[in-house]
Amino acid sequence: IAALLPGYESVYYAPATGSAYPDATIFYRSERFALVDHGSYWLSPTPDVPLSIGFVRAQLPRLVYWARLRDLAAGGREIFFATTHFDNNRPSQDLSAPLLQERTAPFVADHPVIVVGDFNSRPPSTAYATLTTDASRGFVFTNAFDLTDWRLVTNQEPAPAYDLDDRIDHIFLAGDDVAWEVDDWVVDLTVYGALDRYPSDHFPVVATVRYD
């Protein structure tokens, strides 16, 4: 992927010794953003222990990777951007959601915050409700989907159905005194190759967001 993205840099979990674990990777356009700081924590009872698990027995190591980026086109204002992949075995999602909020909360006061990823959490789920309605950790996330009309792109005819209640990949926004605007929210159901295959078991979602 990096080879296909000239002009972009990336950050992901890559310890000085041992193997990299790029399950949560951030790509950023280096002409637009300068990397200020970055780090990770693990979705487990011991989040600062690399590759740790423990929310459920049958769990892969899951993490949140975050970066503070200086927006060179906005007077050097910093944003906080993170990506994650919640485990698909319940109740891991229910336990990961409050941890994500807790670790994101220190950045909300001073930064526009964007958190994206595979949350394995549909809108009716407990984890989703925690992220979007439970303000006990000082803030809640707003889903970019809720701030604009959504649209679907595809090369299939007729266009396939898309179940909005089945969404598990989200683009969440937060930040004290940040006014967010979302110009576009798109789900891509394009198929490829002679067998008309999707490139993944997830449909890509893209949002164009602005903040003030």
C-alpha positions in Angstrom: 0.0 0.0 0.0 2.8 2.4 0.9 4.4 1.9 -2.5 1.1 3.0 -4.2 0.9 6.2 -2.1 3.6 8.5 -3.2 3.7 11.6 -1.0 2.4 9.8 2.0 4.2 8.7 5.2 3.0 6.1 7.6 3.2 5.2 11.3 2.3 1.9 12.9 3.5 -0.4 15.7 7.1 -1.2 14.9 9.2 -1.9 18.0 13.0 -1.5 18.0 13.2 -5.3 18.5 10.7 -7.9 17.4 8.1 -7.9 14.6 6.0 -5.0 13.4 2.2 -5.3 13.9 0.6 -2.9 11.3 -3.0 -3.9 12.1 -3.7 -0.2 12.8 -1.7 2.0 10.4 -2.0 5.8 9.8 -1.1 7.2 6.4 -0.7 11.0 6.2 0.1 13.4 3.4 3.5 14.8 4.3 3.1 18.0 2.3 0.0 18.8 4.4 0.9 17.4 7.8 4.0 17.2 10.0 4.2 14.3 12.5 4.6 15.8 16.1 4.2 12.6 18.2 2.7 9.1 17.9 2.2 6.0 20.0 0.0 3.1 20.7 -1.9 1.1 23.4 -3.5 -2.3 23.4 -7.1 -3.1 23.8 -6.7 -5.3 26.9 -6.7 -5.0 30.7 -3.0 -4.1 30.5 -3.1 -1.5 27.6 0.6 -0.5 28.0 1.9 -4.1 27.6 2.6 -4.7 23.9 0.6 -7.4 22.2 -1.4 -8.0 25.3 -4.9 -9.6 25.3 -7.4 -10.5 28.0 -10.8 -8.9 27.4 -11.9 -12.3 26.2 -10.0 -15.6 25.8 -10.3 -16.0 22.1 -8.8 -12.6 21.2 -6.1 -11.5 18.8 -3.9 -8.6 19.9 -5.8 -5.4 19.1 -4.5 -1.9 19.4 -5.1 1.8 18.9 -2.4 3.7 17.0 -2.5 7.5 17.4 -0.6 10.4 16.0 -0.5 14.2 16.7 -0.2 15.9 13.3 0.5 19.6 12.7 -1.7 20.9 9.9 0.6 23.0 7.8 -2.3 24.4 5.9 -4.2 25.6 9.0 -1.6 27.8 10.7 0.2 24.9 12.3 -2.8 23.7 14.3 -2.4 20.2 15.7 -5.0 17.5 15.2 -5.2 14.1 17.0 -5.8 11.2 14.7 -6.1 7.6 15.7 -7.1 4.3 14.1 -8.1 1.0 15.7 -9.4 -2.5 15.2 -11.7 -3.7 18.0 -11.7 -7.5 18.4 -14.7 -9.3 17.0 -15.3 -11.5 20.0 -17.8 -10.1 22.5 -17.6 -8.5 25.1 -14.2 -7.2 23.9 -15.9 -4.3 22.0 -17.9 -3.3 25.1 -14.6 -3.2 27.1 -12.6 -1.5 24.4 -15.0 1.4 23.9 -14.5 3.0 27.4 -10.7 2.4 27.2 -10.6 4.3 23.9 -12.6 7.1 25.4 -10.4 7.2 28.5 -7.1 7.4 26.5 -8.5 9.9 24.0 -10.0 12.3 26.6 -6.7 14.1 27.4 -6.5 15.3 23.7 -10.1 16.5 23.4 -9.6 19.8 25.1 -6.8 21.1 22.8 -7.2 19.2 19.6 -9.7 18.3 16.8 -9.9 14.5 17.2 -10.6 12.0 14.5 -10.7 8.3 15.3 -11.4 5.8 12.6 -11.4 2.0 12.1 -13.1 -1.3 12.3 -15.0 -1.1 15.6 -16.9 -4.4 15.1 -19.7 -2.4 16.6 -23.0 -1.8 14.9 -25.0 1.4 15.7 -27.4 -0.5 18.0 -24.6 -2.1 20.0 -23.5 -1.4 23.6 -20.0 -0.3 22.5 -21.4 2.1 19.9 -23.7 3.6 22.5 -20.7 4.0 24.9 -18.7 5.9 22.3 -21.5 8.2 21.2 -23.7 8.8 24.3 -21.7 8.0 27.5 -20.2 11.3 28.6 -18.8 10.0 31.9 -15.2 10.4 30.6 -15.7 14.0 29.6 -16.9 13.7 26.0 -18.6 11.7 23.4 -17.8 11.0 19.8 -19.9 12.2 16.9 -20.1 9.9 13.9 -19.3 11.7 10.6 -22.1 9.7 9.0 -24.6 11.7 11.1 -23.4 15.1 9.8 -24.2 14.8 6.1 -26.2 12.8 3.5 -24.5 9.6 2.6 -24.0 8.1 -0.8 -22.9 4.9 -2.4 -20.5 4.4 -5.3 -20.3 1.2 -7.3 -19.6 -0.2 -10.7 -22.4 -2.8 -10.3 -25.7 -2.6 -12.1 -28.1 -2.5 -10.4 -26.4 -1.0 -7.4 -26.4 -3.5 -4.5 -28.3 -2.8 -1.2 -26.3 -1.4 1.7 -27.6 -2.0 5.2 -27.0 1.1 7.3 -27.7 -0.8 10.5 -24.9 -3.2 9.7 -22.1 -0.6 9.7 -19.1 -1.5 11.9 -16.5 0.8 10.3 -16.8 4.3 11.6 -15.3 7.8 11.3 -15.7 9.4 14.7 -15.1 13.1 15.5 -14.6 15.0 18.8 -13.0 18.0 20.3 -14.0 20.7 22.7 -15.2 23.9 20.9 -14.5 22.3 17.5 -17.1 22.9 14.9 -17.1 20.0 12.5 -18.6 20.0 9.0 -18.8 16.9 6.8 -19.1 17.5 3.1 -19.3 13.9 2.0 -19.7 10.4 3.4 -19.2 7.6 0.9 -19.3 3.8 1.0 -17.6 2.1 -1.9 -19.1 -1.1 -3.2 -16.9 -1.4 -6.3 -15.9 -4.9 -7.5 -12.8 -5.9 -9.4 -11.3 -8.5 -11.7 -12.8 -11.1 -13.9 -14.8 -12.6 -10.9 -16.2 -9.2 -9.8 -14.8 -9.6 -6.3 -14.8 -7.1 -3.5 -11.2 -6.3 -2.3 -12.0 -6.9 1.3 -14.7 -8.3 3.7 -15.3 -4.7 4.6 -16.6 -1.9 2.4 -14.3 1.2 2.3 -15.9 4.3 3.9 -14.6 7.8 3.2 -15.6 11.1 4.7 -14.5 14.7 3.8 -14.4 16.6 7.0 -13.7 20.2 7.9 -13.2 21.8 11.3 -13.0 25.3 12.8 
